[in-house]
Every structure is written in structure tokens, then in C-alpha cells.
Amino acid sequence: MICFYIVGGSNNNIDPRFISHFSIFYISSPSRESLFRIFSTILQNHVITFSIEIQEIIPNIIKYTLQIYEDILRLFVPTPTKFYYIFSLRDLSRIIQSLLQTTPERFNTIERFLRVWLHECIRIFSDRFNDIKDNELFNKILQNIIDNNSLLKSHRSYLFRKPILFSDYRTILQNDEPKIYEDLQDYHAIKSIFDEIILEYKDKYGYIDIVLFNDALEHLTRIYRVLRLDRGHLLLIGTGGSGKKLLAKIAGFTAKCQIFEIQLTRNYNEISFREDLKILFYQIG
């Protein structure tokens, strides 16, 4: 069985001689009504122990999410230089999956729940954009939805209070404390947490030289968030020397991941790469 995207954007035509070896089936995307019913049911079941006011806004949250998703599909298409601008129902699922980390103790008001929803939309969609114009266009999508919905409009200032960062690593160094997904609120608190984490990292792996400015704290939180998700994985794209590898190591250490790194040598070749893959596959079972 082989699955293909519809031809368009950066997707190329498939040779008819190759296709002739298969029975072809076209599966259409679910309707908006079907998506609304699927995701609202999942989220409603999760918030059954939350306050009534939060249970009542779930249909609105699903409606806003679908609108953002439809605008993203319309305005952002993959190109040869932006080949990873591929958005699908998987992204919608990830937003809902992330919201399932919320607890009634931490998200006990409408504005708090709306803020975590906004955070997940930004993480899933905006983090993939690689230039300022695309991020500005995404922000316009958000602003348009907020301007046209009184529920969001009434909480605008709280929703966009900086930094918009949520995670569960506040108690990461206290093994007996539960990990609770929450609003991290300010950069100073985030830096204090990672200062302690880096001290632990240095004790185990040796000295590292890193400056935890605000952007670095945001990147660490983003990477950690993905690694903590079920089957979470990510690709870091950036210029050489920007600190991607070090940030990935620290975030992986924070998430209790086992770190595997390929050691390049002068004679490293495809055979060496295959052997490294074998070692990695043995480690992960």
C-alpha cells in the first residue's frame, strides 16, 4: 500500500507506468461538520471534570481551530524552498492532543483555557514558518478570528500576554513531584528552571557554554514540548552555528531522552551511516 498527496505545490507527477501496478483509491477529506463532531467529542470528554463555563466554550474552540486550519491550507502551500509547509489533519489532531494535557486545577477559567488553546495553535502552525512575512500573515489570521468573535475579543490582552509558553518542566528536577502542564508566565521563571537543569547536565556530560537569552528559552521550551508528546519528533532548521544541536541536547536531557549522536570522521561514508542506524535501532528496540 502506498499513499500519495494530490499533485500540486512541491508534489510532482507520478509516472503512469508506476501507477499502473496499483489499484487506485481516492479518499476525500472529511467534511467540516465531520471534523467538528470528531474533535469536539474528544475534547468534550476530556473537559467533563472542568467547570461548566469551560465545557460550554468547547464548540467555539473547535470552530476557531477549524477556521485557522482552513486559512492555513489556503494561504500556505509547499514550495521547493518551503517543502515542509505541508499541513494536514494530523496538525489538527496535534492541537487537540496538546489540549488533552490540561487539568481542571490549572485551567479553571475561560481565559486560561483560551490562552492554552492559542499557545497550541501557535506551536503547531507558526513554529513551522521560516520567515517574518509568513509569521505576520499567520498573526493576521489569528487577529481576524479574534476580531470576529466576541469570546476571544473580550480576552485579547490576556491571550497575547508575553511570553506565550506552556510546559510541564517546572518540577522536572523533583522526581517525586507530578509534572503539570501550565502557563510559565515569565522569562525569569523559565531561566531559573533551566539554570538548574544545565547544572545537572554539566555534572553528567561536562562543561557547556550557553547563554540563556529569551529566544533560546523559547526554543528550549518548544523542543522539549515536542519530545514530551506521544511519538513526538521534530526537525530543527537553521543556519550553521546557531546552537540547534546544543539546544536539542539540553531539551532532550530535560525530557529524560537518551541522546544518540553520529560522530563524523574523515572516512565516514554510507556504510558507516548504516552501521550507526543499526546501533540506534538496537537502542530504541
C-alpha positions in Angstrom: 0.0 0.0 0.0 1.3 3.4 -0.9 -0.2 6.8 -0.1 0.3 10.0 -2.2 -0.6 13.6 -1.8 -2.5 15.3 -4.6 -0.2 16.7 -7.2 0.5 20.4 -6.7 2.8 22.8 -5.0 6.1 20.8 -4.5 4.4 17.4 -5.2 5.5 16.0 -8.6 3.5 13.9 -11.0 4.0 10.1 -10.7 4.9 8.1 -13.8 1.8 6.4 -15.1 3.8 3.2 -15.7 4.5 3.0 -11.9 0.8 3.8 -11.0 -0.4 1.0 -13.4 0.9 -1.6 -10.9 -1.6 -0.4 -8.2 -5.4 -0.3 -7.7 -6.1 3.4 -7.2 -8.4 4.7 -4.5 -9.1 8.3 -3.8 -10.1 9.2 -0.2 -11.7 12.6 0.2 -11.1 14.8 3.2 -13.7 14.7 6.0 -16.3 17.5 5.8 -16.1 20.4 8.2 -19.1 19.0 10.0 -17.4 15.7 10.5 -14.2 17.2 11.8 -16.2 19.4 14.2 -18.0 16.4 15.5 -14.9 14.3 15.9 -12.7 16.8 17.7 -15.5 18.4 19.8 -16.4 14.9 21.1 -12.8 14.2 22.0 -12.3 17.5 23.8 -15.7 17.5 25.5 -14.9 14.1 27.0 -11.7 15.5 28.3 -13.2 18.6 30.0 -16.0 16.7 31.7 -14.4 17.4 35.0 -13.7 21.0 34.2 -16.0 23.9 35.1 -19.3 24.3 33.2 -18.2 27.5 31.6 -15.2 25.8 30.0 -17.3 22.9 28.8 -19.6 25.4 27.1 -16.8 27.0 25.1 -15.5 23.8 23.6 -17.7 24.1 20.4 -16.4 27.6 19.9 -12.8 26.4 20.3 -13.2 23.7 17.7 -14.9 26.2 15.4 -12.0 28.6 15.7 -9.4 25.8 15.2 -11.1 24.7 12.0 -11.2 28.2 10.7 -7.4 28.7 11.4 -6.7 25.3 9.7 -8.7 26.2 6.6 -7.0 29.6 6.3 -3.6 27.9 6.7 -4.3 25.4 3.9 -5.5 28.2 1.6 -2.6 30.7 2.2 0.4 28.4 2.9 1.4 25.9 0.3 4.6 23.9 0.0 7.3 25.1 -2.4 10.8 23.7 -3.2 12.3 26.1 -0.6 9.5 25.6 1.9 8.9 21.9 1.3 7.8 21.4 5.0 4.8 23.7 4.6 2.6 20.6 4.5 -0.4 20.8 6.7 -2.9 18.1 7.2 -5.5 16.7 9.7 -2.5 15.4 11.7 -1.9 19.0 12.7 -5.5 19.4 13.9 -5.1 16.2 15.9 -1.9 17.6 17.5 -3.7 20.7 18.7 -6.3 18.6 20.4 -3.7 16.1 21.7 -1.9 19.0 23.3 -5.1 20.4 24.9 -5.6 16.9 26.5 -2.6 17.8 28.8 -4.7 20.4 30.6 -6.0 19.9 34.1 -9.1 21.4 35.8 -6.8 22.7 38.6 -4.6 24.8 36.4 -7.1 25.8 33.7 -10.1 26.8 35.8 -11.2 29.9 33.9 -12.2 30.6 30.3 -9.3 33.0 29.7 -6.8 30.4 30.8 -8.2 27.7 28.6 -8.4 30.1 25.6 -4.8 31.1 26.2 -3.5 27.5 26.2 -5.5 26.9 23.0 -3.9 29.9 21.4 -0.5 28.6 22.5 -1.1 25.2 20.9 -2.2 26.8 17.6 1.0 28.9 17.6 3.2 26.0 18.3 1.7 23.7 15.7 1.4 26.2 12.9 3.6 29.3 13.5 6.7 27.4 14.6 7.0 25.9 11.1 7.2 29.2 9.3 10.7 30.3 8.4 10.3 34.0 7.5 8.9 37.1 9.1 6.3 37.7 6.3 4.7 34.2 6.9 4.6 34.8 10.6 3.0 38.1 10.1 0.4 36.6 7.8 -0.4 33.9 10.4 -0.8 36.6 13.0 -3.3 38.3 10.7 -5.3 35.1 10.6 -5.4 35.0 14.4 -6.3 38.7 14.7 -9.1 38.3 12.1 -10.6 35.4 14.0 -10.3 37.3 17.3 -11.9 40.4 15.9 -14.9 38.5 14.6 -15.6 36.5 17.7 -16.7 38.3 20.9 -15.5 35.5 23.2 -11.9 35.9 22.0 -12.1 39.6 21.6 -13.1 40.1 25.3 -9.9 38.3 26.4 -7.5 39.7 23.8 -5.0 41.4 26.2 -4.7 38.3 28.4 -4.4 35.9 25.5 -1.4 37.7 23.9 0.5 38.5 27.2 4.1 37.6 26.6 5.6 35.0 26.8 3.0 32.6 25.4 4.8 29.5 26.7 3.3 26.4 28.4 5.1 23.3 29.6 5.4 20.8 32.5 9.1 21.1 33.4 8.7 23.4 36.4 9.1 20.4 38.7 11.3 18.3 36.4 14.2 18.1 38.9 11.8 16.9 41.7 11.3 13.2 40.8 8.5 12.8 43.4 6.5 15.8 42.1 3.9 15.3 39.4 4.5 17.1 36.0 1.7 19.5 35.4 1.2 21.4 32.1 0.9 25.1 33.0 1.5 28.6 31.9 5.1 29.5 32.5 4.2 33.2 32.8 7.6 35.0 32.5 11.1 34.5 31.2 12.8 34.9 34.6 11.0 31.9 36.0 11.9 29.8 32.8 15.5 30.9 33.0 15.7 29.9 36.7 14.4 26.4 35.9 16.9 25.9 33.0 19.8 27.2 35.0 19.3 24.3 37.4 18.8 21.8 34.6 22.0 23.0 32.9 23.9 22.5 36.2 22.6 18.9 36.2 23.6 18.5 32.6 27.1 19.7 33.3 27.5 17.3 36.1 26.7 14.4 33.8 28.2 15.4 30.4 30.7 18.1 31.2 31.0 21.8 30.7 28.9 23.6 28.1 28.9 27.3 27.2 25.4 28.6 26.6 23.7 32.0 27.2 20.0 31.7 28.0 18.6 34.7 26.3 14.8 34.8 25.7 14.9 33.3 22.2 17.0 30.4 23.5 14.5 29.8 26.3 11.6 29.8 23.8 13.4 27.3 21.6 14.2 25.0 24.5 10.6 25.0 25.6 9.4 24.3 22.1 11.8 21.4 21.6 11.0 19.9 25.0 7.3 20.2 24.3 7.5 18.1 21.2 9.7 15.5 22.8 7.2 15.1 25.6 4.3 14.4 23.2 3.4 10.8 22.4 5.6 9.9 19.3 6.8 13.4 19.2 9.6 14.2 16.7 10.9 17.4 15.1 13.4 18.7 12.5 15.4 21.8 13.5 16.2 24.0 10.6 18.5 27.0 10.9 21.9 28.4 9.9 25.1 26.7 11.0 26.4 27.7 14.4 23.0 28.9 15.7 23.0 26.4 18.6 20.5 23.9 17.3 22.5 20.8 18.5 23.2 22.2 22.0 19.6 23.2 22.5 18.4 19.8 21.3 20.7 18.1 23.7 19.6 20.2 26.7 15.9 19.8 25.8 16.4 16.0 25.3 18.1 15.8 28.7 15.2 17.7 30.3 12.7 15.3 28.7 14.7 12.3 30.0 15.5 11.2 26.5 18.5 9.0 25.6 20.8 11.1 23.4 22.3 9.4 20.3 24.8 11.4 18.2 26.6 10.4 15.0 30.4 11.0 15.3 31.7 12.2 11.9 35.2 11.2 10.8 37.2 11.8 7.7 36.4 8.3 6.4 32.7 8.4 7.3 30.6 7.1 4.4 27.3 5.5 3.6 28.3 2.2 5.2 29.3 4.0 8.4 25.9 5.7 8.4 24.1 2.4 8.0 26.0 0.9 10.9 25.1 3.9 13.1 21.5 3.4 12.2 21.7 -0.2 13.3 23.1 0.9 16.6 20.3 3.4 17.0 17.6 0.9 16.1 19.0 -1.6 18.6 19.0 1.0 21.4 15.3 2.0 20.8 14.2 -1.6 20.5 
